[in-house]
Amino acid sequence: MKKITSLLIITIILSSCATKLPFNNISEIDAVTINARTKNRFFIPKTTYDPLYVRANFIYLLDTNGQGNFNGKNKEDNKVIDEILQKINHLYQNLEDPKDPKCYKGKDFVKDTKIQFKFKLLYIKDTFARNYRNSKLFNEKKRSYSAFAPSKNWYLKYLDNTINDTISKKGINAFFNMDVDAYNDVVLNNSAKAYHKTKSVSVSQFPSYQDFNRSSQICFPNKYTQYLWMKNINSKKINKSWDKTVKNWYISSYKGMSHEIGHSLSLAHSNEHHGTNKCDQAMMNQGWKAKRNYIPPTEIGKMHKALMTSNLIQFVTDESNYNQPRIISENENWDFNTIRFYQDIIVKQGKILILNGNVILPKNTSITLEKDAILVLNNATLKTTNNTNFTTIIKNKNAKIIKY
């Protein structure tokens, strides 16, 4: 076997001793096309795959004294947050089969999404950012969630840019802000009147399949206010122990957080198998009483497709690797402007693989061309996750690389 150390091949010059190509131009290649319209089922991860690790920055916005939110200094608070984060990863790794045709009529069940999250907790003093009443869209009467819905124009975008550029590696940025008036009512007045009037709906951004540099943001408003209300007011009102009962109710908010992260990974409330809130077990069910412990197999494929072909490719760790090769056993044309693979690629004997656009592959991986296999680079550039040229292509007898 021979390693190719350069991809500066414009064409194959045929000679009397060279094997003739089975086509004259790329349009003559009979190949299965994988593109944005390819069904999600194609991308369902195998049970033998290692998980992909997605970075997620959880950003707690504090007042000038470093207070007024989870701040990393209280042991009990930290333990609660740690348990929530562990449960998010556990859910994505341990789904439960609903065995309910209202959720999914198929017989296949995928327990593990093969997605895990690398959480980084950031505590930022910013009085303006902490209070979503500072949004230009905040309206006292309407109390619309548009005041804190993430977008390129929302009031925290300046902070989102700063975090991505200087503070942390790029990840899904989840902001924990609040209605400070409601917080003050809970803390200073031991009252929940303002809290119950305010909006606490979490909001996420779907992935972008056009702008691969765009950030992905989530807003988790009033989580700390809810924590203090449940601990100091509601547990006494209903005569339930905080440590034994009510704290676990708060920790169960991991289901809502998992739901919002699901939006960030392209999931909607409905899908081809069930309508909105029609499956009690669905993680993307909006009901807080719903079990929310299931994702249909094709929706798992949808998430992996997004992790390969959207702005989410920025947030997957460089080391992420399925650690099982993708086998090209029929002619395939991967037709994406940008795509990130997470495994070695083996093109079987006599088969053709066409790659287009920007192709990103893990470090320490290879593309292997078996005997008579052909790799066609159609205006394609191959890079590794650290943005160096990908050069590890192993050619067996009569294998070829063609660049158009």
TIMIPA-587933 format. One record per residue (C-alpha): chain; x, y, z. Coordinates in pm, 1 decimal. Layout:
% TIMIPA-587933
PT, cadena, xx, yy, zz
PT, A, X, Y, Z
...
***
This chain:
% TIMIPA-587933
PT, cadena, xx, yy, zz
PT, A, 0.0, 0.0, 0.0
PT, A, 118.0, 349.6, -78.6
PT, A, 31.3, 677.2, 92.3
PT, A, -40.7, 979.8, -122.9
PT, A, 122.9, 1289.7, 21.0
PT, A, -15.9, 1543.1, -220.9
PT, A, -353.9, 1610.2, -375.6
PT, A, -228.3, 1826.7, -660.8
PT, A, -359.3, 1583.8, -920.4
PT, A, -548.8, 1752.0, -1202.9
PT, A, -625.2, 1442.1, -1407.8
PT, A, -497.3, 1094.6, -1487.1
PT, A, -291.5, 1081.1, -1803.9
PT, A, -364.3, 749.3, -1967.4
PT, A, -91.9, 552.6, -2136.3
PT, A, -78.5, 215.5, -2300.8
PT, A, 1.1, 56.2, -1966.5
PT, A, -263.0, 248.0, -1766.8
PT, A, -605.8, 112.0, -1687.4
PT, A, -875.3, 296.3, -1881.4
PT, A, -1123.8, 494.5, -1676.1
PT, A, -1482.7, 362.9, -1679.9
PT, A, -1608.3, 712.9, -1769.1
PT, A, -1507.8, 1007.0, -1985.2
PT, A, -1646.6, 1277.2, -1759.6
PT, A, -1811.1, 1304.4, -1419.3
PT, A, -2163.2, 1323.8, -1559.4
PT, A, -2130.1, 967.0, -1688.5
PT, A, -2073.6, 818.9, -1341.6
PT, A, -2372.2, 616.9, -1223.8
PT, A, -2369.5, 692.9, -850.6
PT, A, -2606.8, 725.5, -557.4
PT, A, -2622.1, 1092.6, -458.0
PT, A, -2613.9, 1184.5, -89.3
PT, A, -2724.0, 1543.9, -37.3
PT, A, -2956.1, 1764.5, 167.9
PT, A, -3256.9, 1568.8, 42.3
PT, A, -3122.2, 1231.9, 152.5
PT, A, -3352.6, 1073.9, 409.5
PT, A, -3252.2, 1094.0, 774.0
PT, A, -3249.0, 715.9, 807.4
PT, A, -2926.8, 706.7, 603.5
PT, A, -2746.5, 892.1, 884.6
PT, A, -2858.6, 680.5, 1181.8
PT, A, -2539.5, 589.3, 1372.2
PT, A, -2449.0, 224.8, 1415.2
PT, A, -2462.4, 75.6, 1763.1
PT, A, -2087.6, 8.5, 1739.3
PT, A, -2002.0, 376.9, 1681.1
PT, A, -1828.6, 584.8, 1945.5
PT, A, -2021.6, 900.1, 2037.5
PT, A, -1960.2, 1246.7, 1899.2
PT, A, -1883.3, 1510.3, 2161.6
PT, A, -2049.0, 1849.1, 2120.1
PT, A, -1925.0, 2151.9, 2313.9
PT, A, -2190.8, 2347.7, 2503.0
PT, A, -2116.4, 2666.4, 2696.3
PT, A, -2359.3, 2729.8, 2983.4
PT, A, -2332.5, 3101.8, 3055.0
PT, A, -2462.2, 3235.7, 3387.2
PT, A, -2506.6, 3612.7, 3388.4
PT, A, -2429.5, 3786.1, 3717.9
PT, A, -2461.2, 4131.3, 3870.5
PT, A, -2154.8, 4348.8, 3933.8
PT, A, -2096.3, 4173.7, 4268.1
PT, A, -2088.9, 3832.3, 4107.9
PT, A, -2426.9, 3743.1, 4258.9
PT, A, -2785.8, 3714.5, 4139.9
PT, A, -2746.9, 3381.9, 3958.1
PT, A, -2569.9, 3050.6, 3988.4
PT, A, -2208.8, 3162.9, 4030.9
PT, A, -2009.5, 2846.4, 4096.8
PT, A, -1938.3, 2932.9, 4462.3
PT, A, -2216.5, 2747.1, 4642.1
PT, A, -2156.3, 2373.2, 4688.7
PT, A, -2524.2, 2279.4, 4695.8
PT, A, -2596.8, 2484.3, 4384.1
PT, A, -2299.6, 2329.3, 4206.4
PT, A, -2413.8, 1979.7, 4295.2
PT, A, -2760.1, 2047.2, 4153.7
PT, A, -2614.9, 2181.4, 3826.9
PT, A, -2373.7, 1888.1, 3798.9
PT, A, -2660.4, 1643.4, 3839.8
PT, A, -2864.8, 1821.1, 3572.0
PT, A, -2574.7, 1806.8, 3325.7
PT, A, -2511.5, 1440.1, 3400.0
PT, A, -2877.1, 1360.6, 3344.2
PT, A, -2876.2, 1540.4, 3007.3
PT, A, -2592.4, 1319.8, 2885.3
PT, A, -2752.8, 1012.2, 3040.7
PT, A, -3079.0, 1081.6, 2855.6
PT, A, -2905.0, 1113.2, 2518.7
PT, A, -2729.1, 783.9, 2589.7
PT, A, -3019.0, 588.1, 2742.1
PT, A, -3345.7, 643.7, 2558.8
PT, A, -3645.8, 426.7, 2645.2
PT, A, -3857.7, 237.1, 2395.6
PT, A, -4217.3, 370.5, 2418.4
PT, A, -4361.0, 66.4, 2239.5
PT, A, -4640.7, 295.4, 2132.8
PT, A, -4751.2, 329.6, 1768.5
PT, A, -4853.2, 688.4, 1846.6
PT, A, -4481.1, 759.3, 1880.7
PT, A, -4330.8, 529.2, 1618.8
PT, A, -4474.5, 246.5, 1413.3
PT, A, -4138.8, 91.6, 1326.0
PT, A, -3994.1, -205.6, 1509.8
PT, A, -3637.7, -74.8, 1532.8
PT, A, -3533.4, 104.6, 1849.9
PT, A, -3211.5, 303.7, 1897.9
PT, A, -3121.0, 341.4, 2264.0
PT, A, -2808.7, 555.7, 2230.9
PT, A, -2804.2, 870.2, 2016.0
PT, A, -2422.4, 852.9, 2005.9
PT, A, -2415.4, 1222.4, 2102.5
PT, A, -2264.6, 1350.1, 2426.2
PT, A, -2199.1, 1702.9, 2547.4
PT, A, -1885.9, 1865.6, 2683.0
PT, A, -2028.6, 2130.5, 2911.8
PT, A, -1829.5, 2435.5, 3010.3
PT, A, -1973.3, 2665.5, 3277.1
PT, A, -1901.3, 3035.2, 3235.6
PT, A, -1986.7, 3298.3, 3496.1
PT, A, -1995.0, 3649.3, 3352.0
PT, A, -2058.7, 3975.6, 3537.3
PT, A, -2284.0, 4181.2, 3313.9
PT, A, -2577.0, 4360.4, 3474.1
PT, A, -2722.6, 4462.5, 3138.2
PT, A, -2713.0, 4110.1, 2997.0
PT, A, -2848.2, 3950.8, 3313.7
PT, A, -3180.4, 4134.9, 3287.7
PT, A, -3379.9, 4052.7, 2974.8
PT, A, -3595.0, 4359.4, 3046.0
PT, A, -3309.5, 4544.7, 2877.0
PT, A, -3410.3, 4392.6, 2545.8
PT, A, -3562.9, 4647.0, 2309.0
PT, A, -3835.6, 4391.2, 2242.4
PT, A, -3943.6, 4360.7, 2605.0
PT, A, -4305.7, 4463.7, 2657.0
PT, A, -4448.0, 4481.4, 3010.0
PT, A, -4801.8, 4407.3, 2895.7
PT, A, -4749.7, 4142.5, 2628.7
PT, A, -4464.0, 3961.9, 2805.0
PT, A, -4369.5, 3797.1, 2475.7
PT, A, -4076.3, 3555.9, 2465.6
PT, A, -3947.7, 3752.6, 2164.7
PT, A, -3765.5, 3969.3, 2419.5
PT, A, -3520.6, 3685.9, 2480.5
PT, A, -3548.5, 3471.4, 2166.7
PT, A, -3194.2, 3417.6, 2029.6
PT, A, -3123.3, 3564.6, 1687.4
PT, A, -2856.0, 3765.0, 1508.7
PT, A, -3024.3, 4081.2, 1639.4
PT, A, -3124.2, 3992.6, 1996.9
PT, A, -2992.1, 4189.9, 2290.0
PT, A, -2724.3, 3933.3, 2390.1
PT, A, -2563.4, 3896.3, 2048.5
PT, A, -2269.5, 4118.9, 2147.8
PT, A, -2193.4, 3878.3, 2432.8
PT, A, -2236.0, 3575.9, 2210.1
PT, A, -1971.9, 3717.8, 1975.4
PT, A, -1732.5, 3788.8, 2263.1
PT, A, -1760.9, 3436.9, 2403.3
PT, A, -1695.6, 3273.9, 2067.1
PT, A, -1399.9, 3498.7, 1990.6
PT, A, -1214.0, 3522.4, 2321.4
PT, A, -1355.4, 3338.4, 2621.8
PT, A, -1419.1, 2981.8, 2515.6
PT, A, -1395.0, 2740.6, 2226.7
PT, A, -1697.7, 2759.4, 2003.7
PT, A, -1993.0, 2565.6, 2132.3
PT, A, -2367.9, 2590.1, 2159.7
PT, A, -2403.2, 2900.6, 2377.2
PT, A, -2678.9, 2869.6, 2638.6
PT, A, -2752.2, 3190.7, 2828.8
PT, A, -2908.9, 3197.6, 3175.3
PT, A, -3065.0, 3540.5, 3218.4
PT, A, -3376.6, 3660.3, 3399.4
PT, A, -3645.0, 3915.0, 3466.0
PT, A, -3464.6, 4094.9, 3749.5
PT, A, -3789.6, 4240.6, 3887.2
PT, A, -3922.6, 3888.2, 3939.0
PT, A, -3593.1, 3780.7, 4096.1
PT, A, -3599.7, 4075.3, 4337.5
PT, A, -3957.0, 3995.6, 4435.7
PT, A, -3857.8, 3639.8, 4527.6
PT, A, -3538.2, 3737.5, 4711.1
PT, A, -3640.5, 4063.8, 4877.6
PT, A, -4011.6, 4014.0, 4933.3
PT, A, -4030.1, 3636.3, 4963.8
PT, A, -4304.2, 3659.8, 4702.6
PT, A, -4367.7, 3479.7, 4375.4
PT, A, -4626.9, 3720.2, 4234.3
PT, A, -4390.7, 3882.5, 3983.0
PT, A, -4228.8, 3547.2, 3900.5
PT, A, -4562.2, 3390.4, 3806.8
PT, A, -4640.1, 3683.8, 3577.1
PT, A, -4311.6, 3674.4, 3390.1
PT, A, -4213.7, 3465.0, 3086.3
PT, A, -3984.3, 3169.4, 3150.5
PT, A, -4012.5, 2983.4, 2819.6
PT, A, -3675.8, 2857.3, 2694.8
PT, A, -3594.7, 2931.2, 2330.0
PT, A, -3337.4, 2783.7, 2088.6
PT, A, -3200.1, 2837.1, 1740.4
PT, A, -3217.0, 2569.0, 1474.1
PT, A, -2893.0, 2492.1, 1285.8
PT, A, -2791.8, 2687.0, 975.6
PT, A, -2713.2, 2491.1, 660.3
PT, A, -2592.3, 2800.5, 474.4
PT, A, -2382.9, 3001.3, 722.7
PT, A, -2125.6, 2764.0, 866.8
PT, A, -1974.2, 3036.6, 1084.9
PT, A, -2302.0, 3124.5, 1254.6
PT, A, -2331.4, 3061.4, 1627.2
PT, A, -2607.6, 2853.6, 1786.2
PT, A, -2775.0, 3004.3, 2091.5
PT, A, -3021.2, 2899.5, 2359.3
PT, A, -3189.8, 3116.4, 2621.4
PT, A, -3282.5, 2958.5, 2956.4
PT, A, -3454.2, 3248.5, 3138.4
PT, A, -3534.7, 3264.7, 3511.4
PT, A, -3377.9, 2930.3, 3603.1
PT, A, -3213.1, 3071.6, 3914.7
PT, A, -3528.2, 3256.7, 4017.7
PT, A, -3721.3, 2932.3, 3979.5
PT, A, -3460.1, 2754.4, 4190.5
PT, A, -3490.9, 3006.9, 4476.0
PT, A, -3870.4, 3009.5, 4455.3
PT, A, -3894.0, 2629.8, 4472.4
PT, A, -3638.5, 2607.8, 4752.4
PT, A, -3737.3, 2896.2, 4977.4
PT, A, -4105.9, 2957.0, 4906.8
PT, A, -4284.3, 2671.4, 4732.1
PT, A, -4140.2, 2384.3, 4939.5
PT, A, -4272.4, 2551.3, 5255.6
PT, A, -4604.4, 2639.6, 5097.9
PT, A, -4678.8, 2281.2, 4996.6
PT, A, -4505.6, 2137.1, 5305.8
PT, A, -4261.9, 1923.8, 5108.9
PT, A, -3895.3, 1866.7, 5191.5
PT, A, -3654.5, 2053.4, 4965.2
PT, A, -3379.4, 1793.7, 5005.8
PT, A, -3597.4, 1485.3, 4967.1
PT, A, -3857.7, 1599.2, 4714.9
PT, A, -3865.1, 1951.7, 4574.2
PT, A, -3497.7, 1960.7, 4476.6
PT, A, -3553.6, 1655.7, 4258.9
PT, A, -3842.2, 1835.9, 4090.8
PT, A, -3603.6, 2116.3, 4002.0
PT, A, -3338.3, 1872.0, 3879.9
PT, A, -3601.8, 1724.1, 3647.6
PT, A, -3565.1, 2046.6, 3446.7
PT, A, -3287.8, 1856.3, 3267.7
PT, A, -3565.0, 1722.0, 3043.3
PT, A, -3655.6, 2073.0, 2929.2
PT, A, -3289.4, 2156.4, 2874.5
PT, A, -3240.8, 1836.1, 2674.3
PT, A, -3544.3, 1939.4, 2469.4
PT, A, -3395.5, 2281.4, 2386.8
PT, A, -3059.5, 2127.6, 2298.1
PT, A, -3259.1, 1898.3, 2070.2
PT, A, -3382.2, 2207.2, 1883.3
PT, A, -3020.0, 2318.7, 1848.0
PT, A, -2948.5, 1980.4, 1689.5
PT, A, -3234.6, 2029.0, 1437.0
PT, A, -3523.8, 1852.1, 1614.6
PT, A, -3875.5, 1997.6, 1598.2
PT, A, -4181.4, 1930.0, 1814.8
PT, A, -4328.9, 1709.4, 1542.6
PT, A, -4180.0, 1472.0, 1287.9
PT, A, -4283.9, 1216.5, 1027.1
PT, A, -4393.4, 975.1, 1301.2
PT, A, -4601.5, 1187.6, 1537.0
PT, A, -4756.0, 1532.3, 1563.5
PT, A, -4678.6, 1801.8, 1818.7
PT, A, -4730.3, 1667.9, 2173.2
PT, A, -4892.7, 1348.5, 2039.3
PT, A, -4623.8, 1122.8, 2188.2
PT, A, -4595.1, 1149.9, 2566.1
PT, A, -4253.3, 983.0, 2567.0
PT, A, -4103.1, 1211.3, 2300.7
PT, A, -3815.1, 1424.2, 2425.7
PT, A, -3950.2, 1702.1, 2204.6
PT, A, -4291.6, 1695.4, 2374.2
PT, A, -4363.5, 2038.8, 2524.3
PT, A, -4551.4, 1915.8, 2831.0
PT, A, -4360.1, 1938.6, 3157.1
PT, A, -4543.7, 1630.8, 3285.2
PT, A, -4452.6, 1425.2, 2975.9
PT, A, -4197.5, 1146.3, 3015.4
PT, A, -3972.3, 1292.4, 2742.6
PT, A, -3730.0, 1000.8, 2722.7
PT, A, -3753.7, 893.8, 2357.4
PT, A, -3629.8, 1005.4, 2014.6
PT, A, -3732.8, 812.5, 1699.0
PT, A, -3442.2, 651.4, 1507.9
PT, A, -3486.0, 875.8, 1203.9
PT, A, -3471.7, 1185.0, 1427.8
PT, A, -3142.9, 1057.4, 1567.0
PT, A, -3025.8, 1032.1, 1206.2
PT, A, -3144.0, 1389.1, 1154.0
PT, A, -2920.8, 1510.4, 1437.4
PT, A, -2616.3, 1331.4, 1298.0
PT, A, -2689.7, 1471.3, 953.5
PT, A, -2691.8, 1820.5, 1106.9
PT, A, -2363.8, 1749.3, 1286.9
PT, A, -2211.6, 1665.2, 948.1
PT, A, -2364.2, 1932.0, 724.0
PT, A, -2455.8, 2246.5, 920.9
PT, A, -2290.9, 2513.1, 1135.4
PT, A, -2286.4, 2252.0, 1413.8
PT, A, -1963.5, 2113.5, 1268.5
PT, A, -1787.0, 2398.4, 1454.5
PT, A, -1895.2, 2267.1, 1792.5
PT, A, -1796.1, 1901.4, 1767.1
PT, A, -1461.6, 1834.5, 1936.3
PT, A, -1161.6, 1778.1, 1710.9
PT, A, -1110.6, 1435.1, 1865.0
PT, A, -1462.9, 1310.7, 1791.0
PT, A, -1452.6, 996.6, 1580.8
PT, A, -1701.8, 715.7, 1529.6
PT, A, -1396.0, 487.5, 1527.8
PT, A, -1555.7, 264.5, 1268.2
PT, A, -1495.0, 321.5, 897.4
PT, A, -1756.4, 428.8, 647.0
PT, A, -1762.7, 160.6, 378.4
PT, A, -1834.8, 276.7, 23.2
PT, A, -1970.9, -41.5, -134.1
PT, A, -2149.9, 125.6, -425.3
PT, A, -2070.0, 437.0, -626.7
PT, A, -2154.8, 740.0, -412.9
PT, A, -2163.0, 1113.7, -479.0
PT, A, -2153.5, 1322.2, -159.9
PT, A, -2294.5, 1649.2, -288.9
PT, A, -2260.5, 1910.7, -13.1
PT, A, -2094.8, 2252.6, -15.0
PT, A, -1941.9, 2167.0, 322.6
PT, A, -1938.6, 1835.5, 507.1
PT, A, -1754.1, 1695.8, 806.5
PT, A, -1689.7, 1323.1, 831.3
PT, A, -1614.9, 1150.1, 1161.7
PT, A, -1445.1, 832.5, 1048.4
PT, A, -1206.6, 659.7, 808.3
PT, A, -1343.8, 598.9, 460.9
PT, A, -1288.0, 276.7, 265.4
PT, A, -1383.0, 270.5, -102.4
PT, A, -1434.6, -94.1, -197.1
PT, A, -1284.1, -261.0, -502.0
PT, A, -1386.2, -100.2, -829.4
PT, A, -1617.8, 154.5, -668.1
PT, A, -1620.7, 531.0, -714.0
PT, A, -1649.6, 799.1, -446.0
PT, A, -1718.4, 1157.5, -553.3
PT, A, -1653.2, 1435.4, -302.4
PT, A, -1758.9, 1797.1, -357.8
PT, A, -1690.8, 2130.0, -187.4
PT, A, -1525.0, 2162.2, 152.8
PT, A, -1459.1, 1822.9, 309.6
PT, A, -1335.1, 1795.9, 669.5
PT, A, -1198.7, 1472.8, 813.4
PT, A, -1062.3, 1380.2, 1156.7
PT, A, -692.7, 1387.1, 1227.0
PT, A, -520.9, 1049.4, 1219.1
PT, A, -771.6, 901.1, 976.4
PT, A, -740.6, 787.6, 616.7
PT, A, -924.1, 732.1, 292.2
PT, A, -842.3, 386.5, 155.5
PT, A, -894.5, 306.1, -211.1
PT, A, -908.6, -66.7, -270.2
PT, A, -805.0, -224.5, -602.1
PT, A, -944.3, -32.8, -903.4
PT, A, -1132.7, 210.8, -677.1
PT, A, -1154.5, 576.7, -782.6
PT, A, -1173.6, 893.1, -573.7
PT, A, -1312.6, 1188.1, -768.6
PT, A, -1251.9, 1534.3, -618.7
PT, A, -1504.0, 1761.1, -787.3
PT, A, -1394.7, 2113.0, -690.1
PT, A, -1325.9, 1958.8, -352.8
PT, A, -1073.0, 2054.6, -86.9
PT, A, -983.1, 1804.6, 185.0
PT, A, -888.3, 1943.9, 527.0
PT, A, -840.8, 1804.6, 875.3
PT, A, -1015.0, 1941.1, 1182.8
PT, A, -712.6, 2162.3, 1256.2
PT, A, -740.5, 2313.5, 905.9
PT, A, -435.1, 2145.2, 757.9
PT, A, -442.0, 1964.5, 424.6
PT, A, -568.8, 1609.4, 449.9
PT, A, -316.4, 1390.2, 272.8
PT, A, -356.3, 1036.9, 407.0
PT, A, -499.7, 856.7, 106.3
PT, A, -400.9, 492.0, 70.1
PT, A, -405.0, 359.8, -288.2
PT, A, -414.2, -6.1, -372.3
PT, A, -348.5, -161.2, -715.0
PT, A, -484.7, 46.9, -1003.9
PT, A, -668.7, 283.3, -766.5
PT, A, -689.5, 640.1, -890.5
PT, A, -751.0, 993.2, -774.3
PT, A, -904.9, 1238.0, -1021.7
PT, A, -948.8, 1607.4, -961.3
PT, A, -1188.5, 1824.1, -1160.9
***
